[in-house]
Amino acid sequence: MSLYQRRTLYLVYIGQNGDVITNHTEVKRLLDLVRSACCKGQNQPIPDVCQLFNQNTADGRNMLVYSDLLGKAIRSMIDVQEDKGLDSLFSGGRTTALINTIAGLDDFELIAFLVIQSGGQE
């Protein structure tokens, strides 16, 4: 998922089960995984996979599963930010606690998402 906040792009790779595979601090790893999982050597959509996605989402009208995953992705970013802010309180120098805080979904604009699935299963 690619999220936009105040001119900053955030990428999060979250599994269908809601587990974060790579968080927004691991952008290179995420892009490498996406490239190797689905994009390398593919220059056209795979019809069977597109048809499966359309069946599972009623042609995009039922996106509840993905909306829930979006919420979990944002929650993971909030958790990482809170952990880093707390860690900065106990290190030398300036603290990042309470600076540029992310409160939730309303702080972002979703600009893109990518569903990675195989043709025979979701």
Contacts in CASP RR format, 6 or more apart in sequence:
PFRMAT RR
TARGET T0000
AUTHOR 0000-0000-0000
METHOD contacts of the structure
MODEL  1
MSLYQRRTLYLVYIGQNGDVITNHTEVKRLLDLVRSACCKGQNQPIPDVC
QLFNQNTADGRNMLVYSDLLGKAIRSMIDVQEDKGLDSLFSGGRTTALIN
TIAGLDDFELIAFLVIQSGGQE
1 11 0 8 1.000
1 12 0 8 1.000
1 13 0 8 1.000
1 14 0 8 1.000
1 69 0 8 1.000
1 70 0 8 1.000
1 73 0 8 1.000
1 110 0 8 1.000
1 112 0 8 1.000
1 113 0 8 1.000
1 114 0 8 1.000
2 9 0 8 1.000
2 10 0 8 1.000
2 11 0 8 1.000
2 110 0 8 1.000
2 111 0 8 1.000
2 112 0 8 1.000
2 113 0 8 1.000
3 9 0 8 1.000
3 10 0 8 1.000
3 11 0 8 1.000
3 12 0 8 1.000
3 73 0 8 1.000
3 74 0 8 1.000
3 77 0 8 1.000
3 108 0 8 1.000
3 109 0 8 1.000
3 110 0 8 1.000
3 111 0 8 1.000
4 10 0 8 1.000
4 108 0 8 1.000
4 109 0 8 1.000
4 110 0 8 1.000
4 111 0 8 1.000
5 102 0 8 1.000
5 107 0 8 1.000
5 108 0 8 1.000
5 109 0 8 1.000
9 111 0 8 1.000
10 24 0 8 1.000
10 77 0 8 1.000
10 108 0 8 1.000
11 22 0 8 1.000
11 24 0 8 1.000
11 27 0 8 1.000
11 30 0 8 1.000
11 31 0 8 1.000
12 20 0 8 1.000
12 22 0 8 1.000
12 23 0 8 1.000
12 24 0 8 1.000
12 30 0 8 1.000
12 73 0 8 1.000
12 76 0 8 1.000
12 77 0 8 1.000
13 20 0 8 1.000
13 21 0 8 1.000
13 22 0 8 1.000
13 30 0 8 1.000
13 33 0 8 1.000
13 34 0 8 1.000
14 20 0 8 1.000
14 21 0 8 1.000
14 69 0 8 1.000
14 72 0 8 1.000
14 73 0 8 1.000
14 76 0 8 1.000
15 21 0 8 1.000
15 69 0 8 1.000
16 65 0 8 1.000
16 69 0 8 1.000
16 122 0 8 1.000
18 69 0 8 1.000
18 72 0 8 1.000
20 72 0 8 1.000
20 73 0 8 1.000
20 76 0 8 1.000
21 30 0 8 1.000
21 33 0 8 1.000
22 29 0 8 1.000
22 30 0 8 1.000
22 33 0 8 1.000
23 76 0 8 1.000
23 77 0 8 1.000
23 80 0 8 1.000
24 76 0 8 1.000
24 77 0 8 1.000
24 80 0 8 1.000
25 80 0 8 1.000
34 114 0 8 1.000
34 116 0 8 1.000
37 116 0 8 1.000
38 114 0 8 1.000
38 116 0 8 1.000
46 119 0 8 1.000
48 119 0 8 1.000
48 120 0 8 1.000
49 117 0 8 1.000
49 118 0 8 1.000
49 119 0 8 1.000
52 117 0 8 1.000
52 119 0 8 1.000
52 120 0 8 1.000
52 122 0 8 1.000
53 115 0 8 1.000
53 117 0 8 1.000
54 60 0 8 1.000
56 65 0 8 1.000
56 122 0 8 1.000
57 63 0 8 1.000
57 65 0 8 1.000
57 66 0 8 1.000
66 113 0 8 1.000
66 115 0 8 1.000
70 105 0 8 1.000
70 110 0 8 1.000
70 113 0 8 1.000
71 105 0 8 1.000
74 102 0 8 1.000
74 104 0 8 1.000
74 105 0 8 1.000
74 107 0 8 1.000
74 108 0 8 1.000
75 104 0 8 1.000
77 102 0 8 1.000
78 102 0 8 1.000
78 103 0 8 1.000
78 104 0 8 1.000
81 100 0 8 1.000
81 101 0 8 1.000
81 102 0 8 1.000
84 96 0 8 1.000
85 95 0 8 1.000
85 96 0 8 1.000
85 97 0 8 1.000
85 98 0 8 1.000
86 97 0 8 1.000
88 94 0 8 1.000
88 95 0 8 1.000
88 96 0 8 1.000
88 97 0 8 1.000
89 95 0 8 1.000
89 97 0 8 1.000
102 108 0 8 1.000
END
